[in-house]
Amino acid sequence: MNKDEIPQHDGALNKLTREMLYAVDPSGKYVTDLSSGWEVKSTALDVAWKDIGERISLAKQQVGQGQASPLLFFMELRLMDTGILSAYTGFWQWQVKRHLKPAVFEKLSAKKLQRYAEVFNITVQQLKTMEVNEGEL
């Protein structure tokens, strides 16, 4: 790809990050330059973020209906699965899965709730009520 052909399509991440690409300059030498992205990548990211938003909404609905504990909501919000949450908290994966049950979550000790809250970077009260500020989403 020639240096003047490096894509500069505005996308979801172009204000946050840019990607380094190799290109050929007019003298025929390989050089590096920054790209803000291209349309295909931008579209794929938009689809992924839409899917994540839907998963967060579904998790919130499941918690509201008593089908899951607030852990599910925060796991989706922070893009975690049980393996990742297990690694951050030190709980076994089977324990995290068990804590996803509302009845079990309600009986968790303050110490365990605090471990989860620290991982999600929230307070225990926010963990219990799922009240998060717009900036934290």
N, CA, C and O atoms as CSV, one atom per row, in Angstrom:
chain,resi,resn,atom,element,x,y,z
A,1,MET,N,N,0.845,-1.161,0.000
A,1,MET,CA,C,0.000,0.000,0.000
A,1,MET,C,C,0.899,1.235,0.000
A,1,MET,O,O,1.901,1.300,0.713
A,2,ASN,N,N,0.524,2.179,-0.793
A,2,ASN,CA,C,1.265,3.435,-0.830
A,2,ASN,C,C,0.857,4.298,0.360
A,2,ASN,O,O,-0.248,4.184,0.890
A,3,LYS,N,N,1.785,5.162,0.760
A,3,LYS,CA,C,1.549,5.996,1.935
A,3,LYS,C,C,0.289,6.847,1.771
A,3,LYS,O,O,-0.445,7.044,2.740
A,4,ASP,N,N,0.030,7.344,0.591
A,4,ASP,CA,C,-1.144,8.187,0.377
A,4,ASP,C,C,-2.441,7.393,0.297
A,4,ASP,O,O,-3.517,7.982,0.188
A,5,GLU,N,N,-2.357,6.046,0.349
A,5,GLU,CA,C,-3.548,5.196,0.307
A,5,GLU,C,C,-3.962,4.679,1.690
A,5,GLU,O,O,-4.932,3.930,1.807
A,6,ILE,N,N,-3.240,5.072,2.722
A,6,ILE,CA,C,-3.573,4.609,4.076
A,6,ILE,C,C,-4.955,5.133,4.442
A,6,ILE,O,O,-5.202,6.337,4.372
A,7,PRO,N,N,-5.860,4.233,4.832
A,7,PRO,CA,C,-7.233,4.648,5.126
A,7,PRO,C,C,-7.321,5.565,6.346
A,7,PRO,O,O,-6.631,5.363,7.346
A,8,GLN,N,N,-8.173,6.560,6.243
A,8,GLN,CA,C,-8.391,7.512,7.331
A,8,GLN,C,C,-9.889,7.695,7.559
A,8,GLN,O,O,-10.383,8.822,7.604
A,9,HIS,N,N,-10.601,6.594,7.700
A,9,HIS,CA,C,-12.052,6.630,7.894
A,9,HIS,C,C,-12.360,6.909,9.361
A,9,HIS,O,O,-11.780,6.287,10.252
A,10,ASP,N,N,-13.270,7.839,9.609
A,10,ASP,CA,C,-13.677,8.129,10.981
A,10,ASP,C,C,-14.483,6.961,11.528
A,10,ASP,O,O,-15.431,6.493,10.898
A,11,GLY,N,N,-14.094,6.503,12.704
A,11,GLY,CA,C,-14.789,5.396,13.329
A,11,GLY,C,C,-14.968,5.644,14.807
A,11,GLY,O,O,-14.675,6.730,15.307
A,12,ALA,N,N,-15.450,4.632,15.505
A,12,ALA,CA,C,-15.750,4.747,16.926
A,12,ALA,C,C,-14.511,5.027,17.772
A,12,ALA,O,O,-14.610,5.683,18.809
A,13,LEU,N,N,-13.367,4.548,17.353
A,13,LEU,CA,C,-12.160,4.682,18.162
A,13,LEU,C,C,-11.159,5.702,17.629
A,13,LEU,O,O,-10.081,5.847,18.206
A,14,ASN,N,N,-11.474,6.409,16.556
A,14,ASN,CA,C,-10.458,7.251,15.933
A,14,ASN,C,C,-9.998,8.396,16.827
A,14,ASN,O,O,-8.890,8.901,16.645
A,15,LYS,N,N,-10.814,8.816,17.783
A,15,LYS,CA,C,-10.399,9.884,18.691
A,15,LYS,C,C,-9.601,9.331,19.873
A,15,LYS,O,O,-8.930,10.079,20.584
A,16,LEU,N,N,-9.681,8.030,20.070
A,16,LEU,CA,C,-9.001,7.407,21.197
A,16,LEU,C,C,-7.681,6.755,20.817
A,16,LEU,O,O,-6.725,6.770,21.591
A,17,THR,N,N,-7.636,6.187,19.628
A,17,THR,CA,C,-6.451,5.440,19.233
A,17,THR,C,C,-6.298,5.457,17.720
A,17,THR,O,O,-7.249,5.683,16.971
A,18,ARG,N,N,-5.085,5.214,17.309
A,18,ARG,CA,C,-4.807,5.087,15.883
A,18,ARG,C,C,-3.929,3.861,15.699
A,18,ARG,O,O,-3.265,3.410,16.633
A,19,GLU,N,N,-3.934,3.339,14.510
A,19,GLU,CA,C,-3.206,2.112,14.215
A,19,GLU,C,C,-2.003,2.426,13.332
A,19,GLU,O,O,-2.102,3.171,12.358
A,20,MET,N,N,-0.871,1.840,13.696
A,20,MET,CA,C,0.315,2.036,12.882
A,20,MET,C,C,0.321,1.022,11.740
A,20,MET,O,O,0.109,-0.171,11.955
A,21,LEU,N,N,0.564,1.506,10.538
A,21,LEU,CA,C,0.627,0.647,9.359
A,21,LEU,C,C,1.942,0.886,8.618
A,21,LEU,O,O,2.549,1.952,8.720
A,22,TYR,N,N,2.356,-0.120,7.881
A,22,TYR,CA,C,3.514,0.029,6.999
A,22,TYR,C,C,3.011,0.382,5.610
A,22,TYR,O,O,2.004,-0.145,5.138
A,23,ALA,N,N,3.730,1.277,4.977
A,23,ALA,CA,C,3.363,1.697,3.626
A,23,ALA,C,C,4.638,2.040,2.860
A,23,ALA,O,O,5.727,2.122,3.429
A,24,VAL,N,N,4.474,2.235,1.580
A,24,VAL,CA,C,5.610,2.582,0.719
A,24,VAL,C,C,5.522,4.079,0.412
A,24,VAL,O,O,4.499,4.573,-0.062
A,25,ASP,N,N,6.618,4.787,0.695
A,25,ASP,CA,C,6.621,6.226,0.398
A,25,ASP,C,C,6.945,6.454,-1.084
A,25,ASP,O,O,7.243,5.494,-1.794
A,26,PRO,N,N,6.892,7.693,-1.560
A,26,PRO,CA,C,7.137,7.963,-2.984
A,26,PRO,C,C,8.501,7.497,-3.497
A,26,PRO,O,O,8.659,7.239,-4.690
A,27,SER,N,N,9.494,7.388,-2.594
A,27,SER,CA,C,10.813,6.933,-3.033
A,27,SER,C,C,10.939,5.404,-3.034
A,27,SER,O,O,11.989,4.866,-3.388
A,28,GLY,N,N,9.855,4.701,-2.634
A,28,GLY,CA,C,9.858,3.240,-2.671
A,28,GLY,C,C,10.318,2.588,-1.381
A,28,GLY,O,O,10.464,1.366,-1.332
A,29,LYS,N,N,10.548,3.370,-0.336
A,29,LYS,CA,C,10.998,2.822,0.951
A,29,LYS,C,C,9.789,2.564,1.857
A,29,LYS,O,O,8.780,3.267,1.817
A,30,TYR,N,N,9.950,1.502,2.685
A,30,TYR,CA,C,8.899,1.217,3.646
A,30,TYR,C,C,8.985,2.212,4.795
A,30,TYR,O,O,10.056,2.461,5.347
A,31,VAL,N,N,7.834,2.771,5.139
A,31,VAL,CA,C,7.736,3.716,6.249
A,31,VAL,C,C,6.501,3.355,7.064
A,31,VAL,O,O,5.641,2.598,6.615
A,32,THR,N,N,6.432,3.907,8.263
A,32,THR,CA,C,5.247,3.715,9.087
A,32,THR,C,C,4.423,4.996,9.075
A,32,THR,O,O,4.954,6.098,8.941
A,33,ASP,N,N,3.126,4.823,9.218
A,33,ASP,CA,C,2.222,5.968,9.300
A,33,ASP,C,C,0.999,5.532,10.094
A,33,ASP,O,O,0.730,4.340,10.236
A,34,LEU,N,N,0.271,6.503,10.604
A,34,LEU,CA,C,-0.892,6.200,11.421
A,34,LEU,C,C,-2.175,6.248,10.603
A,34,LEU,O,O,-2.355,7.095,9.728
A,35,SER,N,N,-3.056,5.311,10.917
A,35,SER,CA,C,-4.359,5.248,10.270
A,35,SER,C,C,-5.436,5.359,11.336
A,35,SER,O,O,-5.333,4.750,12.400
A,36,SER,N,N,-6.459,6.132,11.048
A,36,SER,CA,C,-7.590,6.217,11.978
A,36,SER,C,C,-8.586,5.093,11.720
A,36,SER,O,O,-9.594,4.995,12.419
A,37,GLY,N,N,-8.326,4.255,10.740
A,37,GLY,CA,C,-9.181,3.102,10.477
A,37,GLY,C,C,-9.790,3.144,9.102
A,37,GLY,O,O,-9.599,4.095,8.343
A,38,TRP,N,N,-10.530,2.093,8.793
A,38,TRP,CA,C,-11.214,2.038,7.513
A,38,TRP,C,C,-12.635,1.564,7.747
A,38,TRP,O,O,-12.962,1.045,8.814
A,39,GLU,N,N,-13.459,1.743,6.760
A,39,GLU,CA,C,-14.902,1.549,6.904
A,39,GLU,C,C,-15.266,0.151,7.390
A,39,GLU,O,O,-16.131,0.014,8.255
A,40,VAL,N,N,-14.644,-0.869,6.869
A,40,VAL,CA,C,-14.991,-2.245,7.259
A,40,VAL,C,C,-14.717,-2.459,8.739
A,40,VAL,O,O,-15.542,-3.033,9.449
A,41,LYS,N,N,-13.575,-2.006,9.201
A,41,LYS,CA,C,-13.225,-2.155,10.610
A,41,LYS,C,C,-14.169,-1.344,11.490
A,41,LYS,O,O,-14.595,-1.818,12.543
A,42,SER,N,N,-14.494,-0.148,11.072
A,42,SER,CA,C,-15.405,0.717,11.817
A,42,SER,C,C,-16.789,0.080,11.924
A,42,SER,O,O,-17.407,0.113,12.988
A,43,THR,N,N,-17.271,-0.492,10.837
A,43,THR,CA,C,-18.574,-1.149,10.836
A,43,THR,C,C,-18.567,-2.360,11.767
A,43,THR,O,O,-19.523,-2.580,12.511
A,44,ALA,N,N,-17.502,-3.135,11.724
A,44,ALA,CA,C,-17.398,-4.310,12.596
A,44,ALA,C,C,-17.398,-3.890,14.068
A,44,ALA,O,O,-18.050,-4.532,14.892
A,45,LEU,N,N,-16.685,-2.837,14.400
A,45,LEU,CA,C,-16.668,-2.352,15.782
A,45,LEU,C,C,-18.041,-1.852,16.210
A,45,LEU,O,O,-18.473,-2.104,17.335
A,46,ASP,N,N,-18.723,-1.149,15.324
A,46,ASP,CA,C,-20.065,-0.658,15.642
A,46,ASP,C,C,-21.019,-1.818,15.923
A,46,ASP,O,O,-21.821,-1.747,16.854
A,47,VAL,N,N,-20.937,-2.874,15.135
A,47,VAL,CA,C,-21.777,-4.056,15.342
A,47,VAL,C,C,-21.439,-4.714,16.677
A,47,VAL,O,O,-22.334,-5.127,17.415
A,48,ALA,N,N,-20.157,-4.810,16.981
A,48,ALA,CA,C,-19.733,-5.427,18.242
A,48,ALA,C,C,-20.241,-4.626,19.440
A,48,ALA,O,O,-20.747,-5.203,20.402
A,49,TRP,N,N,-20.106,-3.294,19.383
A,49,TRP,CA,C,-20.567,-2.467,20.505
A,49,TRP,C,C,-22.083,-2.527,20.653
A,49,TRP,O,O,-22.598,-2.464,21.770
A,50,LYS,N,N,-22.794,-2.646,19.551
A,50,LYS,CA,C,-24.254,-2.788,19.618
A,50,LYS,C,C,-24.614,-4.096,20.309
A,50,LYS,O,O,-25.526,-4.137,21.135
A,51,ASP,N,N,-23.899,-5.161,19.974
A,51,ASP,CA,C,-24.122,-6.463,20.596
A,51,ASP,C,C,-23.842,-6.400,22.094
A,51,ASP,O,O,-24.588,-6.960,22.897
A,52,ILE,N,N,-22.775,-5.724,22.459
A,52,ILE,CA,C,-22.435,-5.578,23.880
A,52,ILE,C,C,-23.535,-4.813,24.609
A,52,ILE,O,O,-23.916,-5.185,25.719
A,53,GLY,N,N,-24.043,-3.753,23.996
A,53,GLY,CA,C,-25.133,-2.987,24.600
A,53,GLY,C,C,-26.375,-3.839,24.815
A,53,GLY,O,O,-27.049,-3.715,25.838
A,54,GLU,N,N,-26.676,-4.700,23.855
A,54,GLU,CA,C,-27.829,-5.598,23.974
A,54,GLU,C,C,-27.622,-6.609,25.099
A,54,GLU,O,O,-28.560,-6.937,25.827
A,55,ARG,N,N,-26.393,-7.100,25.239
A,55,ARG,CA,C,-26.091,-8.064,26.304
A,55,ARG,C,C,-26.221,-7.415,27.678
A,55,ARG,O,O,-26.695,-8.040,28.627
A,56,ILE,N,N,-25.797,-6.162,27.776
A,56,ILE,CA,C,-25.924,-5.431,29.041
A,56,ILE,C,C,-27.400,-5.234,29.382
A,56,ILE,O,O,-27.808,-5.435,30.525
A,57,SER,N,N,-28.191,-4.846,28.398
A,57,SER,CA,C,-29.632,-4.649,28.618
A,57,SER,C,C,-30.309,-5.949,29.031
A,57,SER,O,O,-31.145,-5.957,29.935
A,58,LEU,N,N,-29.953,-7.041,28.378
A,58,LEU,CA,C,-30.523,-8.341,28.718
A,58,LEU,C,C,-30.136,-8.747,30.143
A,58,LEU,O,O,-30.965,-9.263,30.892
A,59,ALA,N,N,-28.886,-8.514,30.509
A,59,ALA,CA,C,-28.433,-8.851,31.863
A,59,ALA,C,C,-29.209,-8.038,32.897
A,59,ALA,O,O,-29.615,-8.568,33.932
A,60,LYS,N,N,-29.413,-6.761,32.617
A,60,LYS,CA,C,-30.172,-5.900,33.538
A,60,LYS,C,C,-31.599,-6.413,33.685
A,60,LYS,O,O,-32.156,-6.417,34.783
A,61,GLN,N,N,-32.180,-6.843,32.580
A,61,GLN,CA,C,-33.541,-7.393,32.596
A,61,GLN,C,C,-33.587,-8.682,33.416
A,61,GLN,O,O,-34.507,-8.877,34.210
A,62,GLN,N,N,-32.603,-9.561,33.230
A,62,GLN,CA,C,-32.567,-10.826,33.963
A,62,GLN,C,C,-32.431,-10.578,35.468
A,62,GLN,O,O,-33.048,-11.277,36.272
A,63,VAL,N,N,-31.630,-9.593,35.843
A,63,VAL,CA,C,-31.486,-9.263,37.264
A,63,VAL,C,C,-32.816,-8.729,37.794
A,63,VAL,O,O,-33.255,-9.111,38.879
A,64,GLY,N,N,-33.448,-7.855,37.033
A,64,GLY,CA,C,-34.731,-7.287,37.442
A,64,GLY,C,C,-35.819,-8.330,37.609
A,64,GLY,O,O,-36.714,-8.168,38.438
A,65,GLN,N,N,-35.751,-9.395,36.833
A,65,GLN,CA,C,-36.745,-10.467,36.907
A,65,GLN,C,C,-36.370,-11.552,37.919
A,65,GLN,O,O,-37.083,-12.545,38.064
A,66,GLY,N,N,-35.248,-11.358,38.615
A,66,GLY,CA,C,-34.833,-12.324,39.623
A,66,GLY,C,C,-34.216,-13.587,39.069
A,66,GLY,O,O,-34.136,-14.598,39.767
A,67,GLN,N,N,-33.773,-13.542,37.808
A,67,GLN,CA,C,-33.158,-14.715,37.188
A,67,GLN,C,C,-31.644,-14.756,37.380
A,67,GLN,O,O,-31.021,-15.797,37.168
A,68,ALA,N,N,-31.052,-13.640,37.778
A,68,ALA,CA,C,-29.602,-13.567,37.958
A,68,ALA,C,C,-29.295,-12.504,39.000
A,68,ALA,O,O,-30.120,-11.637,39.289
A,69,SER,N,N,-28.099,-12.586,39.557
A,69,SER,CA,C,-27.665,-11.579,40.526
A,69,SER,C,C,-27.047,-10.388,39.786
A,69,SER,O,O,-26.755,-10.491,38.595
A,70,PRO,N,N,-26.848,-9.270,40.471
A,70,PRO,CA,C,-26.226,-8.108,39.834
A,70,PRO,C,C,-24.825,-8.385,39.265
A,70,PRO,O,O,-24.329,-7.612,38.446
A,71,LEU,N,N,-24.202,-9.458,39.686
A,71,LEU,CA,C,-22.887,-9.798,39.125
A,71,LEU,C,C,-22.955,-9.942,37.616
A,71,LEU,O,O,-22.032,-9.532,36.913
A,72,LEU,N,N,-24.035,-10.518,37.110
A,72,LEU,CA,C,-24.174,-10.708,35.662
A,72,LEU,C,C,-24.148,-9.369,34.943
A,72,LEU,O,O,-23.475,-9.222,33.923
A,73,PHE,N,N,-24.877,-8.394,35.470
A,73,PHE,CA,C,-24.906,-7.063,34.867
A,73,PHE,C,C,-23.508,-6.462,34.808
A,73,PHE,O,O,-23.089,-5.962,33.764
A,74,PHE,N,N,-22.789,-6.507,35.915
A,74,PHE,CA,C,-21.457,-5.900,35.937
A,74,PHE,C,C,-20.441,-6.698,35.127
A,74,PHE,O,O,-19.501,-6.126,34.575
A,75,MET,N,N,-20.620,-7.992,35.052
A,75,MET,CA,C,-19.747,-8.788,34.191
A,75,MET,C,C,-19.918,-8.365,32.734
A,75,MET,O,O,-18.931,-8.194,32.019
A,76,GLU,N,N,-21.147,-8.198,32.298
A,76,GLU,CA,C,-21.396,-7.763,30.917
A,76,GLU,C,C,-20.899,-6.332,30.709
A,76,GLU,O,O,-20.299,-6.022,29.679
A,77,LEU,N,N,-21.148,-5.470,31.683
A,77,LEU,CA,C,-20.739,-4.077,31.587
A,77,LEU,C,C,-19.222,-3.948,31.466
A,77,LEU,O,O,-18.724,-3.093,30.734
A,78,ARG,N,N,-18.497,-4.792,32.177
A,78,ARG,CA,C,-17.030,-4.739,32.179
A,78,ARG,C,C,-16.396,-5.753,31.221
A,78,ARG,O,O,-15.184,-5.967,31.244
A,79,LEU,N,N,-17.221,-6.366,30.388
A,79,LEU,CA,C,-16.755,-7.316,29.370
A,79,LEU,C,C,-15.974,-8.482,29.983
A,79,LEU,O,O,-14.880,-8.821,29.530
A,80,MET,N,N,-16.550,-9.078,31.006
A,80,MET,CA,C,-15.910,-10.199,31.693
A,80,MET,C,C,-16.769,-11.453,31.560
A,80,MET,O,O,-17.982,-11.378,31.363
A,81,ASP,N,N,-16.118,-12.595,31.672
A,81,ASP,CA,C,-16.836,-13.861,31.814
A,81,ASP,C,C,-16.454,-14.442,33.170
A,81,ASP,O,O,-15.705,-13.819,33.921
A,82,THR,N,N,-16.958,-15.622,33.488
A,82,THR,CA,C,-16.689,-16.181,34.814
A,82,THR,C,C,-15.203,-16.468,35.024
A,82,THR,O,O,-14.698,-16.339,36.140
A,83,GLY,N,N,-14.512,-16.851,33.973
A,83,GLY,CA,C,-13.079,-17.121,34.099
A,83,GLY,C,C,-12.286,-15.867,34.444
A,83,GLY,O,O,-11.406,-15.893,35.305
A,84,ILE,N,N,-12.604,-14.784,33.772
A,84,ILE,CA,C,-11.900,-13.524,34.035
A,84,ILE,C,C,-12.234,-13.021,35.429
A,84,ILE,O,O,-11.342,-12.623,36.177
A,85,LEU,N,N,-13.525,-13.036,35.785
A,85,LEU,CA,C,-13.916,-12.563,37.110
A,85,LEU,C,C,-13.304,-13.431,38.202
A,85,LEU,O,O,-12.896,-12.932,39.251
A,86,SER,N,N,-13.246,-14.711,37.950
A,86,SER,CA,C,-12.608,-15.626,38.891
A,86,SER,C,C,-11.137,-15.265,39.099
A,86,SER,O,O,-10.649,-15.253,40.229
A,87,ALA,N,N,-10.448,-14.978,38.021
A,87,ALA,CA,C,-9.025,-14.639,38.112
A,87,ALA,C,C,-8.804,-13.339,38.895
A,87,ALA,O,O,-7.853,-13.231,39.669
A,88,TYR,N,N,-9.675,-12.369,38.691
A,88,TYR,CA,C,-9.523,-11.082,39.383
A,88,TYR,C,C,-9.909,-11.148,40.858
A,88,TYR,O,O,-9.299,-10.472,41.686
A,89,THR,N,N,-10.910,-11.950,41.192
A,89,THR,CA,C,-11.375,-11.997,42.578
A,89,THR,C,C,-10.673,-13.043,43.423
A,89,THR,O,O,-10.594,-12.906,44.644
A,90,GLY,N,N,-10.163,-14.089,42.784
A,90,GLY,CA,C,-9.567,-15.183,43.538
A,90,GLY,C,C,-10.581,-16.260,43.894
A,90,GLY,O,O,-10.223,-17.275,44.493
A,91,PHE,N,N,-11.843,-16.050,43.531
A,91,PHE,CA,C,-12.847,-17.092,43.736
A,91,PHE,C,C,-12.687,-18.136,42.633
A,91,PHE,O,O,-12.234,-17.824,41.532
A,92,TRP,N,N,-13.060,-19.374,42.940
A,92,TRP,CA,C,-13.088,-20.407,41.920
A,92,TRP,C,C,-14.215,-20.089,40.940
A,92,TRP,O,O,-15.183,-19.418,41.300
A,93,GLN,N,N,-14.091,-20.569,39.702
A,93,GLN,CA,C,-15.141,-20.322,38.710
A,93,GLN,C,C,-16.490,-20.874,39.154
A,93,GLN,O,O,-17.523,-20.244,38.928
A,94,TRP,N,N,-16.488,-22.040,39.783
A,94,TRP,CA,C,-17.755,-22.603,40.236
A,94,TRP,C,C,-18.388,-21.717,41.291
A,94,TRP,O,O,-19.614,-21.668,41.400
A,95,GLN,N,N,-17.559,-21.001,42.088
A,95,GLN,CA,C,-18.108,-20.091,43.085
A,95,GLN,C,C,-18.740,-18.869,42.416
A,95,GLN,O,O,-19.820,-18.424,42.807
A,96,VAL,N,N,-18.059,-18.337,41.410
A,96,VAL,CA,C,-18.598,-17.180,40.688
A,96,VAL,C,C,-19.937,-17.565,40.045
A,96,VAL,O,O,-20.906,-16.810,40.121
A,97,LYS,N,N,-19.981,-18.743,39.413
A,97,LYS,CA,C,-21.234,-19.193,38.805
A,97,LYS,C,C,-22.343,-19.325,39.850
A,97,LYS,O,O,-23.501,-19.003,39.587
A,98,ARG,N,N,-21.974,-19.796,41.016
A,98,ARG,CA,C,-22.946,-19.937,42.103
A,98,ARG,C,C,-23.411,-18.563,42.583
A,98,ARG,O,O,-24.589,-18.372,42.887
A,99,HIS,N,N,-22.485,-17.612,42.648
A,99,HIS,CA,C,-22.823,-16.257,43.100
A,99,HIS,C,C,-23.708,-15.513,42.103
A,99,HIS,O,O,-24.272,-14.470,42.433
A,100,LEU,N,N,-23.833,-16.040,40.890
A,100,LEU,CA,C,-24.728,-15.446,39.897
A,100,LEU,C,C,-26.200,-15.741,40.210
A,100,LEU,O,O,-27.094,-15.144,39.610
A,101,LYS,N,N,-26.446,-16.649,41.136
A,101,LYS,CA,C,-27.811,-16.958,41.552
A,101,LYS,C,C,-28.237,-15.929,42.595
A,101,LYS,O,O,-27.529,-15.715,43.579
A,102,PRO,N,N,-29.389,-15.290,42.389
A,102,PRO,CA,C,-29.824,-14.223,43.306
A,102,PRO,C,C,-29.877,-14.643,44.784
A,102,PRO,O,O,-29.455,-13.886,45.658
A,103,ALA,N,N,-30.391,-15.836,45.057
A,103,ALA,CA,C,-30.513,-16.283,46.448
A,103,ALA,C,C,-29.141,-16.441,47.110
A,103,ALA,O,O,-28.978,-16.140,48.292
A,104,VAL,N,N,-28.178,-16.906,46.355
A,104,VAL,CA,C,-26.827,-17.079,46.887
A,104,VAL,C,C,-26.155,-15.712,47.046
A,104,VAL,O,O,-25.493,-15.457,48.052
A,105,PHE,N,N,-26.327,-14.841,46.060
A,105,PHE,CA,C,-25.729,-13.507,46.106
A,105,PHE,C,C,-26.189,-12.732,47.338
A,105,PHE,O,O,-25.394,-12.041,47.975
A,106,GLU,N,N,-27.469,-12.849,47.670
A,106,GLU,CA,C,-28.010,-12.119,48.818
A,106,GLU,C,C,-27.377,-12.536,50.136
A,106,GLU,O,O,-27.380,-11.770,51.100
A,107,LYS,N,N,-26.838,-13.742,50.180
A,107,LYS,CA,C,-26.244,-14.250,51.421
A,107,LYS,C,C,-24.722,-14.061,51.483
A,107,LYS,O,O,-24.085,-14.482,52.449
A,108,LEU,N,N,-24.139,-13.427,50.451
A,108,LEU,CA,C,-22.684,-13.248,50.449
A,108,LEU,C,C,-22.254,-12.316,51.579
A,108,LEU,O,O,-22.953,-11.364,51.925
A,109,SER,N,N,-21.104,-12.613,52.134
A,109,SER,CA,C,-20.567,-11.786,53.214
A,109,SER,C,C,-20.119,-10.426,52.672
A,109,SER,O,O,-19.898,-10.259,51.473
A,110,ALA,N,N,-19.992,-9.479,53.568
A,110,ALA,CA,C,-19.544,-8.134,53.190
A,110,ALA,C,C,-18.142,-8.193,52.565
A,110,ALA,O,O,-17.831,-7.429,51.652
A,111,LYS,N,N,-17.315,-9.094,53.058
A,111,LYS,CA,C,-15.953,-9.233,52.528
A,111,LYS,C,C,-15.971,-9.707,51.071
A,111,LYS,O,O,-15.216,-9.194,50.244
A,112,LYS,N,N,-16.822,-10.674,50.757
A,112,LYS,CA,C,-16.913,-11.170,49.384
A,112,LYS,C,C,-17.509,-10.110,48.459
A,112,LYS,O,O,-17.044,-9.930,47.334
A,113,LEU,N,N,-18.535,-9.413,48.935
A,113,LEU,CA,C,-19.123,-8.344,48.138
A,113,LEU,C,C,-18.097,-7.250,47.852
A,113,LEU,O,O,-18.062,-6.685,46.759
A,114,GLN,N,N,-17.267,-6.961,48.848
A,114,GLN,CA,C,-16.230,-5.937,48.673
A,114,GLN,C,C,-15.210,-6.364,47.617
A,114,GLN,O,O,-14.739,-5.531,46.843
A,115,ARG,N,N,-14.870,-7.632,47.580
A,115,ARG,CA,C,-13.939,-8.120,46.553
A,115,ARG,C,C,-14.511,-7.912,45.161
A,115,ARG,O,O,-13.812,-7.472,44.249
A,116,TYR,N,N,-15.794,-8.233,45.007
A,116,TYR,CA,C,-16.431,-8.014,43.709
A,116,TYR,C,C,-16.474,-6.519,43.383
A,116,TYR,O,O,-16.159,-6.121,42.262
A,117,ALA,N,N,-16.857,-5.702,44.346
A,117,ALA,CA,C,-16.968,-4.258,44.117
A,117,ALA,C,C,-15.623,-3.669,43.692
A,117,ALA,O,O,-15.573,-2.820,42.802
A,118,GLU,N,N,-14.554,-4.104,44.310
A,118,GLU,CA,C,-13.221,-3.599,43.952
A,118,GLU,C,C,-12.852,-3.968,42.519
A,118,GLU,O,O,-12.289,-3.155,41.787
A,119,VAL,N,N,-13.169,-5.183,42.129
A,119,VAL,CA,C,-12.872,-5.621,40.757
A,119,VAL,C,C,-13.647,-4.787,39.740
A,119,VAL,O,O,-13.109,-4.422,38.695
A,120,PHE,N,N,-14.900,-4.487,40.042
A,120,PHE,CA,C,-15.733,-3.705,39.126
A,120,PHE,C,C,-15.516,-2.197,39.283
A,120,PHE,O,O,-16.080,-1.400,38.533
A,121,ASN,N,N,-14.693,-1.817,40.262
A,121,ASN,CA,C,-14.384,-0.408,40.522
A,121,ASN,C,C,-15.647,0.384,40.890
A,121,ASN,O,O,-15.886,1.479,40.382
A,122,ILE,N,N,-16.437,-0.197,41.777
A,122,ILE,CA,C,-17.667,0.416,42.260
A,122,ILE,C,C,-17.759,0.201,43.768
A,122,ILE,O,O,-16.906,-0.461,44.360
A,123,THR,N,N,-18.795,0.762,44.385
A,123,THR,CA,C,-19.040,0.517,45.806
A,123,THR,C,C,-19.909,-0.730,45.962
A,123,THR,O,O,-20.524,-1.202,45.006
A,124,VAL,N,N,-19.945,-1.247,47.181
A,124,VAL,CA,C,-20.803,-2.403,47.456
A,124,VAL,C,C,-22.264,-2.019,47.234
A,124,VAL,O,O,-23.048,-2.819,46.725
A,125,GLN,N,N,-22.628,-0.796,47.614
A,125,GLN,CA,C,-24.006,-0.339,47.407
A,125,GLN,C,C,-24.358,-0.328,45.915
A,125,GLN,O,O,-25.446,-0.754,45.529
A,126,GLN,N,N,-23.441,0.155,45.087
A,126,GLN,CA,C,-23.679,0.147,43.638
A,126,GLN,C,C,-23.783,-1.278,43.118
A,126,GLN,O,O,-24.578,-1.559,42.221
A,127,LEU,N,N,-22.984,-2.176,43.677
A,127,LEU,CA,C,-23.043,-3.582,43.271
A,127,LEU,C,C,-24.417,-4.165,43.567
A,127,LEU,O,O,-24.979,-4.884,42.740
A,128,LYS,N,N,-24.948,-3.868,44.716
A,128,LYS,CA,C,-26.244,-4.415,45.104
A,128,LYS,C,C,-27.398,-3.808,44.316
A,128,LYS,O,O,-28.358,-4.506,43.992
A,129,THR,N,N,-27.315,-2.508,44.002
A,129,THR,CA,C,-28.444,-1.809,43.371
A,129,THR,C,C,-28.291,-1.617,41.880
A,129,THR,O,O,-29.246,-1.232,41.206
A,130,MET,N,N,-27.106,-1.879,41.350
A,130,MET,CA,C,-26.782,-1.680,39.928
A,130,MET,C,C,-26.908,-0.218,39.516
A,130,MET,O,O,-27.133,0.073,38.342
A,131,GLU,N,N,-26.771,0.686,40.445
A,131,GLU,CA,C,-26.812,2.108,40.135
A,131,GLU,C,C,-25.404,2.561,39.788
A,131,GLU,O,O,-24.522,2.595,40.646
A,132,VAL,N,N,-25.202,2.906,38.534
A,132,VAL,CA,C,-23.906,3.394,38.088
A,132,VAL,C,C,-24.104,4.710,37.355
A,132,VAL,O,O,-25.126,4.930,36.705
A,133,ASN,N,N,-23.119,5.572,37.471
A,133,ASN,CA,C,-23.177,6.859,36.784
A,133,ASN,C,C,-22.977,6.653,35.291
A,133,ASN,O,O,-22.334,5.691,34.869
A,134,GLU,N,N,-23.530,7.558,34.496
A,134,GLU,CA,C,-23.420,7.467,33.031
A,134,GLU,C,C,-21.960,7.399,32.601
A,134,GLU,O,O,-21.634,6.697,31.643
A,135,GLY,N,N,-21.078,8.116,33.290
A,135,GLY,CA,C,-19.660,8.115,32.936
A,135,GLY,C,C,-18.966,6.799,33.210
A,135,GLY,O,O,-17.899,6.533,32.658
A,136,GLU,N,N,-19.564,5.963,34.066
A,136,GLU,CA,C,-18.970,4.681,34.411
A,136,GLU,C,C,-19.368,3.580,33.438
A,136,GLU,O,O,-18.819,2.480,33.487
A,137,LEU,N,N,-20.307,3.865,32.565
A,137,LEU,CA,C,-20.770,2.837,31.615
A,137,LEU,C,C,-19.835,2.647,30.472
A,137,LEU,O,O,-20.091,1.820,29.597
